[in-house]
Each structure stands twice: as C-alpha cells, then as structure tokens.
Amino acid sequence: MKIAEYIQQMATRLDSANLCYGHGTDNPLDEAFYLIYGLLGIHFADEQAAQRELNAGDEAILEAALKRRIDERVPTAYLVGRAWFAGHEFYCDERALVPRSPLAELINGEFEPLLHEPAGKILDLCTGGGSIGIATALLWPDCEVELADISRDALDLAKKNIALHGLADRVKVIESDLFDTIDSRYDLIVANPPYVSLKDYDDLPAEFVREPALGLISDDAGLQIPLKILRDSVDYLSADGLLVMEVGYSHPQLSKRLKQVPLLWLEFEWGGEGVLALTAGQLQQYREQFN
Ligand SMILES: C[S@@+](CC[C@H](N)C(=O)[O-])C[C@H]1O[C@@H](n2cnc3c(N)ncnc32)[C@H](O)[C@@H]1O
C-alpha cells in the first residue's frame, strides 16, 4: 500500500476510536501523518514520500503503534519519541509532558511586544523536557539559559535535548523545588508550571493520564504552584526583569483570586490561552496579594 493511502486509512481508524487530540495535533489526519512520518523517519516536508510503497516491516511497526494509540491512549508524541515545538525538534517521552505551550508563538515572535531586545540570562522554571528554555536559547544565540525542574527524570530528558541542539555551553539544568536551589537573578523567567486541580485531573481524557501527574496537578484548585511562582519570582529577577507564566484554562480562577492585580493576559493567533506577563516592579508591588 502507498503511504498516502495508508494515511487516509489510519485517519479513518483514529477518527472512529474516539480519541483525544491535544498533544501536538488536533485532528485524526494530522495525527496519522505525525505517526507515520515520525515512526518511519520521513521528513514532514518530503513531498515525494506519500507515493512510496510501505513494506511489511513498516506496516508491522505502524500497526503496533496504532494499536497502542487506540487501546492504551498513548499520545503519538510518546510513540514517535519526538515532538516539535516552536519549529524545533525535541526528544519526547513519558518522563515529561508533551510540549504544547502557546509560549511557542511568543518565542517565534521574539517576545514582542513584551521585550524589544534579547534577554541575557533566562530561567525556564518547571522546564520538563526543556523545550521552552531550549527554543529561547535557539532564538537568542548569546543568552544563557537555566532549566529547572523538581523531577530528575524530566531533567535527564532535558539534558538529551540540550545535547541534541548542541547547547551544553550555555544551557544548564538545575534540580530544584521551584526556587529552592536557585541562587541567581534573571532578566526573564518563563514558566509553564502544573495548574490542574485534583478534581479536573480526574476528569481528564486518558491521554493526559499517560503524562507524569507531577507535571499537571497543583493543589488549591490548581493555583498553589502558580501563586508561589508569582510570590517568589521577584527575588530572582533583575530590577527590570520579566516573568512570563502559563496557567492555561486556570486563568479565570487566578484573575478572580487576584482582583487587585492588573494581570496582562497575552493573546495568541495560533490558539492557546492563559499566559500572563508581569514585570519585577509589578511583582514587588503586588507581592502581598500572592500569599
Ligand atoms: C506543565 S509541565 C511543563 C513542562 C514544560 N515546561 C512544557 O511546557 O512542556 C510542569 C513541570 O513542572 C515540574 N514541577 C512540578 N512541581 C514542581 C516544583 N515544585 N518545582 C519545580 N518543578 C516542578 C514537573 O516535573 C513538570 O516537568
């Protein structure tokens, strides 16, 4: 069978399996394309590949992966072992969440209109596999980036991604419970922390339960970790530093909790929500509110 034909067939089978998309694609056709090209190591821009015939070995690999995608609800990014974020390729496996933050759009837009020049020293807090910090390092060739996470497993994956992009000289990992072992100041802190309440976690589709719960759940209706980051970031920012943090669909709850704080919620053309930006000055001014 030709790859083009198999893509259509796989998309139909995915479509009838009642799956959840949200780990890199949002429809069965793109998911089939991702699974097939990803597993066969075909470049997504290879226009000739669709006319190639699949051999029996290829089909066996693809059928086994499709079975796991449907029966076990494993996200395609984990089956392929690769994810794309802000236009860059990353290793991706069960040690960290599948990268999918709307921060990709901000990075590709060079953080405009929040910043008008590259930040020198950057912290990616709650980094997981490191995609946000590494994509930022790739954007600005002179910056230094630290990737912090409480999970040693996630940091091992982040180290693989640092090596993949040849960034070992200016991107480092730090094992830390939020800021506990951090002792620098940064021009920019980017964070995509856990922000899902326990109650919401129980209702998530099975694909999300395949990801580490440590990366998703936060107490206090999802707000405990984001509020701690808001409270403490100012101690780790330079005087004109900036915090950019994603709280996703928890943003209405956070706004309600922080009525006195002028939270700036960014808008995204490619979709996604719940990313805020606050300057070091604002974090200091409203610090009391974050307790
Ligand atoms: C939502 S995931 C984000 C991963 C990555 N930044 C991304 O966007 O794909 C949150 C990450 O926070 C980490 N984490 C959870 N609690 C933490 C804590 N107290 N201190 C530091 N990292 C924490 C998890 O291990 C997980 O990797």
The ligand as an SDF file (V2000), in Angstrom:
LIG
                    3D

 27 29  0  0  0  0  0  0  0  0999 V2000
    3.1810   21.5660   32.8430 C   0  0  0  0  0  0  0  0  0  0  0  0
    4.7500   20.6990   32.9480 S   0  0  0  0  0  0  0  0  0  0  0  0
    5.6160   21.7480   31.8260 C   0  0  0  0  0  0  0  0  0  0  0  0
    6.7930   21.1320   31.1870 C   0  0  0  0  0  0  0  0  0  0  0  0
    7.4180   22.0210   30.1030 C   0  0  0  0  0  0  0  0  0  0  0  0
    7.7930   23.3270   30.6190 N   0  0  0  0  0  0  0  0  0  0  0  0
    6.4870   22.1740   28.9180 C   0  0  0  0  0  0  0  0  0  0  0  0
    5.9440   23.2630   28.7210 O   0  0  0  0  0  0  0  0  0  0  0  0
    6.2830   21.1830   28.1900 O   0  0  0  0  0  0  0  0  0  0  0  0
    5.2590   21.1980   34.5520 C   0  0  0  0  0  0  0  0  0  0  0  0
    6.6360   20.7240   35.0160 C   0  0  0  0  0  0  0  0  0  0  0  0
    6.7870   21.2250   36.3600 O   0  0  0  0  0  0  0  0  0  0  0  0
    7.5290   20.3000   37.1130 C   0  0  0  0  0  0  0  0  0  0  0  0
    7.2550   20.5590   38.5380 N   0  0  0  0  0  0  0  0  0  0  0  0
    6.1910   20.1760   39.2810 C   0  0  0  0  0  0  0  0  0  0  0  0
    6.3010   20.6220   40.5280 N   0  0  0  0  0  0  0  0  0  0  0  0
    7.4680   21.3250   40.5860 C   0  0  0  0  0  0  0  0  0  0  0  0
    8.1430   22.0320   41.6240 C   0  0  0  0  0  0  0  0  0  0  0  0
    7.6350   22.1230   42.8510 N   0  0  0  0  0  0  0  0  0  0  0  0
    9.3240   22.5980   41.3410 N   0  0  0  0  0  0  0  0  0  0  0  0
    9.8630   22.5210   40.0990 C   0  0  0  0  0  0  0  0  0  0  0  0
    9.2700   21.8590   39.0680 N   0  0  0  0  0  0  0  0  0  0  0  0
    8.0860   21.2820   39.3180 C   0  0  0  0  0  0  0  0  0  0  0  0
    7.0870   18.9470   36.6060 C   0  0  0  0  0  0  0  0  0  0  0  0
    8.0510   17.9610   36.8770 O   0  0  0  0  0  0  0  0  0  0  0  0
    6.8790   19.2440   35.1080 C   0  0  0  0  0  0  0  0  0  0  0  0
    8.0220   18.8990   34.3850 O   0  0  0  0  0  0  0  0  0  0  0  0
  1  2  1  0
  2  3  1  0
  2 10  1  0
  3  4  1  0
  4  5  1  0
  5  6  1  0
  5  7  1  0
  7  8  2  0
  7  9  1  0
 10 11  1  0
 11 12  1  0
 11 26  1  0
 12 13  1  0
 13 14  1  0
 13 24  1  0
 14 15  1  0
 14 23  1  0
 15 16  2  0
 16 17  1  0
 17 18  1  0
 17 23  2  0
 18 19  1  0
 18 20  2  0
 20 21  1  0
 21 22  2  0
 22 23  1  0
 24 25  1  0
 24 26  1  0
 26 27  1  0
M  CHG  2   2   1   9  -1
M  END
$$$$
